[in-house]
Amino acid sequence: MALQGKNGNIAKSKLWSLRFLLLVVSLLLTLCLLEVALKSLYPKYQYAADSDYQKSETRIWSRNSNSHYQRLHPDTQAIHWVCHNNLGLRQHRNFSEQQLEASTTLAFFGDSFTENLRIPTAYSFTEPFDYLLNFDSEHPYTTLNFGIDGYGTDQSYLYYREAAAKTRLDHVFYIFTANDLRNIFENKLFILENEMSLNRIRLKKLHGRSALSQSFTLPIS
């Protein structure tokens, strides 16, 4: 009887282990099917998963320099290349320190309306603007596109401080949109104290479990 009871417990343990394994496999298959469905039915979610970001110690995320990938135009469905240059800017040409020092620099900060990932680089407003400034001009101008998809006024301000410390920016412009204010509450990089002073909240380093959980989220702007 004791032997039968022991064998029964082993059989139950195997049964529960098998059920747990089936549950894990089912969840993984569901996630895979859900991702395929989202990419097929809602291409905008695919953009969030395919966008090339890196973690930032001062901001939340930043662009990788010298990177490129493909995206679809939301209207024409035509494929175009998205390139980020040596400074991590959404521009197809690199900028050297000598070039920046010898020209008048115009820096544009903002979110997706500034970075313009959904259209080819040639149609991004900073490129025609750069061409018009230098057309028939004896003095060189350099237009810099510091826009990053999903940024609000908080991350754009921190990005400006970093960029201004490394590069001389003669004229700085911020392209404001209504959702930029919402990003302040979402990102929680700053807090307004009782005495109406604005204080910076330092980013906490994620431990392994938090970092793993973030890999299953889509940062939609």
C-alpha positions in Angstrom: 0.0 0.0 0.0 2.8 2.4 0.9 4.5 1.6 -2.5 1.2 2.3 -4.3 0.8 5.6 -2.5 4.3 6.6 -3.4 3.8 5.7 -7.1 0.6 7.6 -7.0 2.3 10.8 -5.8 5.0 10.4 -8.5 2.3 10.1 -11.1 0.5 13.2 -9.8 3.8 15.2 -9.8 4.5 14.2 -13.4 0.9 15.1 -14.4 1.2 18.6 -12.8 4.7 19.1 -14.4 3.2 18.1 -17.8 0.3 20.5 -17.3 2.6 23.3 -16.3 4.8 22.7 -19.4 1.7 22.7 -21.7 0.6 26.0 -20.1 4.0 27.6 -20.7 4.1 26.4 -24.3 0.5 27.6 -24.9 1.4 31.1 -23.5 4.4 31.3 -25.8 2.4 30.3 -28.8 -0.3 32.8 -28.0 2.3 35.6 -27.7 3.8 34.6 -31.1 0.4 34.5 -32.7 -0.5 37.9 -31.2 2.7 39.5 -32.4 2.1 38.2 -36.0 -1.5 39.4 -35.9 -0.5 42.9 -34.6 2.2 43.2 -37.3 -0.2 42.2 -40.0 -3.4 44.1 -38.9 -1.7 47.1 -37.2 1.7 47.9 -38.7 2.2 50.9 -36.3 2.8 48.4 -33.6 5.5 46.8 -35.7 7.3 50.2 -35.9 7.7 50.2 -32.1 9.2 46.7 -32.0 11.5 47.3 -35.0 12.7 50.8 -34.0 16.4 51.0 -33.1 16.8 52.3 -29.6 19.4 52.0 -26.8 19.1 52.6 -23.1 20.2 56.0 -21.8 21.5 56.7 -18.3 20.3 60.3 -18.3 17.3 60.0 -20.5 15.1 56.9 -20.9 16.2 55.8 -24.4 18.3 57.3 -27.2 19.2 56.5 -30.8 22.0 54.3 -32.0 24.6 56.0 -34.2 25.5 54.7 -37.6 22.4 52.5 -37.8 19.8 51.8 -40.6 16.7 49.8 -41.0 13.6 49.7 -43.3 10.1 51.0 -42.7 6.9 51.2 -44.6 5.3 54.5 -45.6 1.9 54.6 -43.8 0.0 55.8 -46.9 1.8 54.4 -49.9 3.1 51.2 -48.2 6.4 51.9 -50.0 9.6 50.7 -48.3 12.2 53.3 -47.4 15.4 53.3 -45.4 15.7 55.0 -42.0 19.3 56.0 -41.4 20.9 57.6 -38.3 24.3 59.2 -38.8 27.5 59.3 -36.7 25.8 61.6 -34.2 22.7 59.4 -33.9 20.6 61.9 -35.9 18.0 60.9 -38.5 20.0 62.2 -41.4 21.7 60.4 -44.2 25.0 62.3 -44.0 27.6 62.4 -41.3 28.8 65.6 -39.7 32.4 66.2 -38.6 33.6 68.6 -35.9 35.3 70.8 -38.4 32.2 71.1 -40.5 30.1 72.0 -37.5 32.6 74.6 -36.3 32.9 76.2 -39.7 29.1 76.6 -40.2 26.1 78.2 -38.4 24.2 75.3 -36.8 20.5 75.1 -36.5 19.3 72.4 -34.1 15.7 71.0 -34.1 14.4 69.1 -31.1 11.1 67.3 -30.8 9.3 63.9 -31.2 8.1 61.9 -34.2 6.9 65.1 -36.0 10.5 66.2 -36.0 12.3 62.9 -36.6 9.9 62.0 -39.4 10.6 58.2 -39.5 7.5 57.5 -41.6 8.8 59.2 -44.7 12.1 59.0 -46.6 14.9 61.2 -45.3 14.8 63.5 -48.4 11.3 64.6 -47.5 12.0 65.3 -43.8 11.7 69.0 -43.4 15.2 69.5 -42.1 16.8 68.4 -45.3 14.9 70.7 -47.8 15.5 73.5 -45.2 19.2 72.8 -45.1 19.3 72.9 -48.9 17.4 76.2 -49.1 19.7 77.8 -46.5 22.8 76.9 -48.4 21.4 77.6 -51.8 23.3 80.5 -53.3 24.8 81.4 -49.9 28.4 82.3 -49.2 28.1 81.3 -45.6 27.6 77.6 -44.8 24.7 76.4 -42.6 24.1 73.0 -41.0 20.7 71.8 -40.0 20.7 69.1 -37.3 17.6 66.9 -36.7 17.6 66.0 -32.9 14.1 64.7 -33.0 13.3 61.3 -31.5 10.1 59.4 -31.8 8.1 59.3 -28.6 10.0 62.1 -26.8 8.2 64.8 -24.8 9.5 68.1 -23.5 11.3 66.3 -20.7 13.5 64.0 -22.7 14.0 66.7 -25.4 15.3 69.1 -22.8 17.7 66.6 -21.4 18.8 65.7 -24.9 19.4 69.4 -25.6 21.6 69.7 -22.5 23.7 66.7 -23.6 24.0 67.9 -27.2 24.8 71.5 -26.3 27.7 70.3 -24.1 29.2 68.4 -27.0 28.3 70.5 -30.1 28.0 74.3 -30.6 24.4 75.0 -31.4 23.9 78.5 -32.7 20.1 78.4 -33.1 17.8 75.9 -31.3 14.2 75.2 -32.2 11.7 73.0 -30.4 8.8 71.5 -32.4 6.0 71.3 -29.9 2.9 69.0 -30.2 0.1 68.5 -27.7 1.1 64.9 -26.7 4.5 66.2 -25.5 2.8 67.3 -22.2 1.3 63.9 -21.7 4.8 62.3 -22.0 5.9 64.3 -18.9 3.4 62.4 -16.7 4.2 59.1 -18.4 8.0 59.3 -18.1 8.1 60.8 -14.6 11.6 62.3 -15.1 10.6 65.5 -13.3 8.4 66.3 -10.3 6.8 69.6 -9.2 7.3 70.1 -5.5 4.9 71.9 -3.2 7.0 75.1 -3.4 6.5 75.0 -7.2 10.1 74.0 -7.9 10.8 71.5 -10.7 13.1 68.7 -9.6 14.8 66.0 -11.6 14.1 62.4 -10.7 17.1 60.1 -11.3 16.5 57.0 -13.3 16.7 53.8 -11.4 18.8 50.9 -12.8 16.6 48.0 -13.6 17.3 44.6 -12.1 17.2 41.5 -14.2 13.5 40.7 -13.7 12.4 44.3 -14.6 14.6 44.3 -17.7 13.1 41.0 -18.8 9.5 42.3 -18.2 10.2 45.4 -20.3 11.2 43.3 -23.3 7.5 42.3 -23.6 6.2 45.8 -23.8 5.9 48.0 -26.9 6.9 51.7 -26.4 4.2 53.3 -28.6 4.3 57.1 -29.0 
